[in-house]
Amino acid sequence: MQTLKGLAAAVMALGIMSCGNEGSAGSKDSTSNSASNAKPEDGFYFKYTVDGKEFSVAEADVSSSYNSSDSTLKIFSGKDGETSLMVIIPHVATCPCKVPAGSVEPGSLLSQGSVSLQNYPEKGRTWNNFDFFHHAAPSPATDAVNITSNEKAANGEHVITGNINTVGLKGSNDPNGKDVVIKGSFKVKAEKSDW
């Protein structure tokens, strides 16, 4: 009888210890799950679709270039030589704002469009959402890129949030091509500057 009581006590002790260990592992799992299930709004991201095909660009593969003479920000997303997207935001210091697909004004920064898709579906192919020289009419859409937030961080960098809803026009060097629908959203860091 004593042996059975001792055996029962040992089994209960093992059960309690086992539950305690599962609880610890469960805590670790729930922490890692919550991090892996983080919403894009919780961090930096650049994601888009081309005719419904999804692309998500790692933060390390997103960069920007700011030209202080005309207050233009260019955001580059993607690895060199692979499918990538460039967004041009003129007069970024005045944003939040809507950026048109392009401009019919000669010499405009947007004469080749505000969005350029590179190396899709193969290397060397380019789709711009406007081309002054081949698509001057009709007038370009006025809200191809919507910058919803432009915040300056304490370290001097800017955080730019926005979305894309535009059409990449078939290239003049590819008469058999077709237009592609480009949609996306982003929250990216822009370089330090005085704007």
Beta strands, then each sheet from edge to edge (+ up, - down):
strand 1: 45-50
strand 2: 53-57
strand 3: 62-67
strand 4: 72-77
strand 5: 84-89
strand 6: 97-99
strand 7: 115-118
strand 8: 126-128
strand 9: 145-152
strand 10: 158-168
strand 11: 180-190
sheet 1: 2+ 1- 11+ 10- 9+ 6-
sheet 2: 3+ 4- 5+ 7- 8+
end
